[in-house]
Structure formats: structure tokens, C-alpha cells
Amino acid sequence: MAKAAQTILEVAGREVAITNPGKVFFPRAGYTKLDLARYYVAVAEGALRGITRRPIVLKRYVDGAEGEPFFQKRAPEQHPEWIETVELSFPSGRTAREVVVSDAAQLVWIVNLGCIDLNPHPIRADDLEHPDELRVDLDPGPGTSWDDVRRVALIVRDVLGEHDLRGWPKTSGSRGIHVYVRIARRWSFDQVRRATLAVAREVERRAPELATSKWWKEERHGVFIDYNQNAKDRTVASAWSVRPTPDARVSMPLEWDEVGDCDPAAFTLVTAPARLAERGDAGAAIDAEPGSLDRLLELSAAQEAAGLGDAPWPPHYKKQRDEPPRVMPSRRKRVAAEEGADATKTASGRRRSTQPLIVVAKAQHKADALAGLERWKLRHPEAAALLAVDDVLVDSMRGRSSTWTRIRLNLRHVAERDRPAEEPPDPDYDPWRDFDPERREPRAPKTRSSS
């Protein structure tokens, strides 16, 4: 049997094999797996700054950028002896040995596994309980302009600066902006999350028409400041990561004076290496002066004293002591009564929400969910014609090892008498249908680097 084609790259004093180098990873742009690997060699100086000595989740696009990725926390059982790992524990109580990248050879090795973007934890391998990175993730909602995202980012900069912290902005590589803050390793995950929530609420207070800290999508508008990206076990694509977009866009570090007029489409797998060579890395000094969360935690305490306690956590996290109900506001039984709303009960005894949300599709693949949405529109053309852009909520849900897609519709613009009754979702995917909570996944051998 013929040996599969491969290309050997000399990286950081090691030979790293790129298997199937001609495989097209970005069909619309024509970029191959080898193009991706060579990109990371070219920008290794910048890319390593965001991931060095951090455990990393392998988000593998084995079918390229347009295929469905899967998340792999555990390091592959078969790996070179020079690949390092560290054992992490998760909120679920499980543990896994994750890859730790320290040099360009290790970086290219994970790229060969199909990793397009890099998703490190905000901790270092020698201290897994104290993050050294606070991450402000600005996530624009439907219909939100890039200009609004930039305006919110500048307010984030001001809030951080007023609390003795420096933010380091970068494009997300998609529609948003990330602002990272290097901090001393003194605070827990919960404290870092609480500090980020304080930032989100303060930005929302200053620009309520632009920004929101509301967790539930049905309550959001404008730019959502995702404070929960700082919960333990959450990861964000790091600086210089290529993102799975048709044009192979890059998450690009920026100077603050670039934020006001930059175009995220200008930073791609092709253009980013030249920028690094000509201008250097805008985030090069991020590690120079780790900051303190003391003043942000004081702000958090002041917000709490004013009646703003904890905010909802992501699914599958342990319920927190002062967390509000982890139920969509439209489904809470008591809200209508407490606020004096005119809500009536359904035959099942549940209150009908003032936000008429229905689920129309739940699918393993986004394309299948969108096809289900189109079938719903064909069945209900009058209602479909009244939907605004932000009435269609396309939710990327995290399953056991990969994401799946749920589509909900807000029928607020459809007269109550004309609203279609909720039907079984089409399709009706359930990632947990065959899940056995008593069966634990086997662990990879506890191998460590011998280099």
C-alpha cells in the first residue's frame, strides 16, 4: 500500500510531518493544510505569545473550515515524546490531560491534527487554578454594525484604564473584538469572572443603547459582553489564530488607535505574516506588567450593594449561591405575576410569556437547522414575512464533543391570533439522547514530555 503523502517542515529544530498537505482547508479561497501550517510557522512569534505554557483544547476541523469541528480535550494517545501535557479537572468532576504548547514545533504538530484556530485556557501549566488573563469578548448580535462593536471596545478600554488595567485589543477574526488583560496570578476563576461581569455592567451603564450584559439572547440587543468566557473550562481563540471563515481571516492584535477604523477583512492567512514582519506584534508587551483586579472587584462589590448580584452561568456549571434562576426569562413561571404582567396559563399549567419564542429546529449541523427554518417559513409564509432580522435566533450549542445548532423565532411582530402554534422541531436533534452519565470516557495514558 502506498504511503500517504506528507511534507516535512523543519521547525524549532524538529522535523514535523504535515499529512495530506494538499488537502484544501478553505475551499473558497483555495488554501490548503500546508498553507495553514506554513502560516503558523511564519507568525509563530506572535501566535506563541498567546498560547505558550497554556493547556489547549484541540478544536479539530478534519474536513476543513467548512466542515463540522469537534472538540478534543484529551491529548491523543499516540503523540511524540516531545509533546507536553498537563492534567486538568473540570466543573463536571472529570479530568483530562491536555496538550501544552511551548514552541513552534509543538504548534505545527497540533495544526497537523486539523486545528485551524488555537483555543488555550487562560492559565499556565504550572498554576491551573489562578488565571493570568481576563478576557472581554464583544459579541455583536444580529443587525449590529462593526462600528458599534468598535465603539463598545473603546468604552471597555476606558473602563479598564480607570481601574488601573490595560486592555489589549484584537479582532476576533469574525464579527467581534476581544480585549485581553494580563493579570497577576492571585485570583480564582470565579473572581476573574466576577471582575469581567463588573466591566460588562459598567459598559452597559455607560452605553445602554450599544451594549448589554444580559446572558439570555431574548433579552439582548447590540453588543453582548460575554463575561462567562472567563468561567473555568472556557476557551477563546487566541491572537494570530486563523478562523474558519471563507477568507481564512485572522484574529489580529491591534493598537488602540487602529480600532476606530480597522477592517477585520484586511487580516487573513495571506496578509497577516507581512503585517507581523513589517510592523511587529501589537500585543508584544502584554506580559510586561500584569495588573491587579482589586479595583474591579471593588466595583463588583459596589454593584452588588446596589442590588446587582451574580448573573447566569453557562449550562452544565454548578448552580451558584447567589445566581438568578437559570431559566430563560420567557419561561419563568413567576416573572409575570411578580411584575404584574398580564400572563395567562396554558393547558399544561405554564405561564405564557410576553416574549413569544418558539423552537423550530435543532440539528447536529447548522445547514440542516437552516433548512428546517426554511421549511417552517414555507409552512407559515404570512408569519415568516413579519420576522425582523433579530427575531431569528441561531444558537450554537455545545454538546458532548462538538457544537450543534438550535433555531428559535421570536413572534413578537406577529399578531397573537395569527401566531403559528409551536410544532416539534424539524429536525429534532438531541446530543444527549444516547448519553450515559454513568459511563466515563477512558483517560489517555499519563504520559509527560521527556524533552
Secondary structure in CASP SS format (residue, H / E / C, confidence):
PFRMAT SS
TARGET T0000
AUTHOR 0000-0000-0000
METHOD secondary structure of the structure
MODEL  1
M C 1.00
A C 1.00
K C 1.00
A C 1.00
A C 1.00
Q E 1.00
T E 1.00
I E 1.00
L E 1.00
E E 1.00
V E 1.00
A C 1.00
G C 1.00
R E 1.00
E E 1.00
V E 1.00
A E 1.00
I E 1.00
T E 1.00
N C 1.00
P C 1.00
G C 1.00
K C 1.00
V E 1.00
F E 1.00
F E 1.00
P C 1.00
R C 1.00
A C 1.00
G C 1.00
Y E 1.00
T E 1.00
K H 1.00
L H 1.00
D H 1.00
L H 1.00
A H 1.00
R H 1.00
Y H 1.00
Y H 1.00
V H 1.00
A H 1.00
V C 1.00
A H 1.00
E H 1.00
G H 1.00
A H 1.00
L H 1.00
R H 1.00
G H 1.00
I H 1.00
T C 1.00
R C 1.00
R E 1.00
P E 1.00
I E 1.00
V E 1.00
L E 1.00
K E 1.00
R E 1.00
Y C 1.00
V C 1.00
D C 1.00
G C 1.00
A C 1.00
E C 1.00
G C 1.00
E C 1.00
P C 1.00
F E 1.00
F E 1.00
Q E 1.00
K C 1.00
R C 1.00
A C 1.00
P C 1.00
E C 1.00
Q C 1.00
H C 1.00
P C 1.00
E C 1.00
W C 1.00
I C 1.00
E E 1.00
T E 1.00
V E 1.00
E E 1.00
L E 1.00
S E 1.00
F C 1.00
P C 1.00
S C 1.00
G C 1.00
R C 1.00
T E 1.00
A E 1.00
R E 1.00
E E 1.00
V E 1.00
V E 1.00
V E 1.00
S C 1.00
D C 1.00
A H 1.00
A H 1.00
Q H 1.00
L H 1.00
V H 1.00
W H 1.00
I H 1.00
V H 1.00
N H 1.00
L C 1.00
G C 1.00
C E 1.00
I C 1.00
D C 1.00
L C 1.00
N E 1.00
P E 1.00
H C 1.00
P C 1.00
I C 1.00
R E 1.00
A C 1.00
D C 1.00
D E 1.00
L C 1.00
E C 1.00
H C 1.00
P C 1.00
D C 1.00
E E 1.00
L E 1.00
R E 1.00
V E 1.00
D E 1.00
L E 1.00
D E 1.00
P E 1.00
G C 1.00
P C 1.00
G C 1.00
T C 1.00
S C 1.00
W H 1.00
D H 1.00
D H 1.00
V H 1.00
R H 1.00
R H 1.00
V H 1.00
A H 1.00
L H 1.00
I H 1.00
V H 1.00
R H 1.00
D H 1.00
V H 1.00
L H 1.00
G H 1.00
E H 1.00
H C 1.00
D C 1.00
L C 1.00
R C 1.00
G C 1.00
W E 1.00
P E 1.00
K E 1.00
T E 1.00
S C 1.00
G C 1.00
S C 1.00
R C 1.00
G C 1.00
I E 1.00
H E 1.00
V E 1.00
Y E 1.00
V E 1.00
R E 1.00
I E 1.00
A C 1.00
R C 1.00
R C 1.00
W C 1.00
S C 1.00
F H 1.00
D H 1.00
Q H 1.00
V H 1.00
R H 1.00
R H 1.00
A H 1.00
T H 1.00
L H 1.00
A H 1.00
V H 1.00
A H 1.00
R H 1.00
E H 1.00
V H 1.00
E H 1.00
R H 1.00
R H 1.00
A C 1.00
P C 1.00
E C 1.00
L C 1.00
A E 1.00
T E 1.00
S C 1.00
K C 1.00
W C 1.00
W C 1.00
K H 1.00
E H 1.00
E H 1.00
R C 1.00
H C 1.00
G C 1.00
V E 1.00
F E 1.00
I E 1.00
D C 1.00
Y H 1.00
N H 1.00
Q H 1.00
N H 1.00
A C 1.00
K C 1.00
D C 1.00
R C 1.00
T C 1.00
V C 1.00
A C 1.00
S C 1.00
A C 1.00
W C 1.00
S C 1.00
V E 1.00
R C 1.00
P C 1.00
T C 1.00
P C 1.00
D C 1.00
A C 1.00
R E 1.00
V E 1.00
S C 1.00
M C 1.00
P E 1.00
L C 1.00
E C 1.00
W H 1.00
D H 1.00
E H 1.00
V H 1.00
G C 1.00
D C 1.00
C C 1.00
D C 1.00
P H 1.00
A H 1.00
A H 1.00
F C 1.00
T E 1.00
L C 1.00
V C 1.00
T C 1.00
A H 1.00
P H 1.00
A H 1.00
R H 1.00
L H 1.00
A H 1.00
E H 1.00
R H 1.00
G C 1.00
D C 1.00
A C 1.00
G C 1.00
A C 1.00
A C 1.00
I C 1.00
D C 1.00
A C 1.00
E C 1.00
P C 1.00
G E 1.00
S C 1.00
L C 1.00
D H 1.00
R H 1.00
L H 1.00
L H 1.00
E H 1.00
L H 1.00
S H 1.00
A H 1.00
A H 1.00
Q H 1.00
E H 1.00
A H 1.00
A C 1.00
G C 1.00
L C 1.00
G C 1.00
D C 1.00
A C 1.00
P C 1.00
W C 1.00
P C 1.00
P C 1.00
H C 1.00
Y C 1.00
K C 1.00
K C 1.00
Q C 1.00
R C 1.00
D C 1.00
E C 1.00
P C 1.00
P C 1.00
R C 1.00
V C 1.00
M C 1.00
P H 1.00
S H 1.00
R H 1.00
R C 1.00
K C 1.00
R C 1.00
V H 1.00
A H 1.00
A H 1.00
E H 1.00
E C 1.00
G C 1.00
A C 1.00
D C 1.00
A C 1.00
T C 1.00
K E 1.00
T C 1.00
A C 1.00
S C 1.00
G C 1.00
R C 1.00
R E 1.00
R C 1.00
S C 1.00
T C 1.00
Q C 1.00
P C 1.00
L E 1.00
I E 1.00
V E 1.00
V E 1.00
A E 1.00
K E 1.00
A E 1.00
Q C 1.00
H C 1.00
K H 1.00
A H 1.00
D H 1.00
A H 1.00
L H 1.00
A H 1.00
G H 1.00
L H 1.00
E H 1.00
R H 1.00
W H 1.00
K H 1.00
L H 1.00
R H 1.00
H C 1.00
P H 1.00
E H 1.00
A H 1.00
A H 1.00
A H 1.00
L C 1.00
L C 1.00
A C 1.00
V H 1.00
D H 1.00
D H 1.00
V E 1.00
L E 1.00
V E 1.00
D E 1.00
S E 1.00
M E 1.00
R E 1.00
G C 1.00
R C 1.00
S C 1.00
S C 1.00
T E 1.00
W E 1.00
T E 1.00
R E 1.00
I E 1.00
R E 1.00
L E 1.00
N E 1.00
L C 1.00
R C 1.00
H C 1.00
V C 1.00
A C 1.00
E H 1.00
R H 1.00
D H 1.00
R C 1.00
P C 1.00
A C 1.00
E C 1.00
E C 1.00
P C 1.00
P C 1.00
D C 1.00
P C 1.00
D E 1.00
Y C 1.00
D C 1.00
P C 1.00
W C 1.00
R C 1.00
D C 1.00
F C 1.00
D C 1.00
P C 1.00
E C 1.00
R C 1.00
R C 1.00
E C 1.00
P C 1.00
R C 1.00
A C 1.00
P C 1.00
K C 1.00
T C 1.00
R C 1.00
S C 1.00
S C 1.00
S C 1.00
END
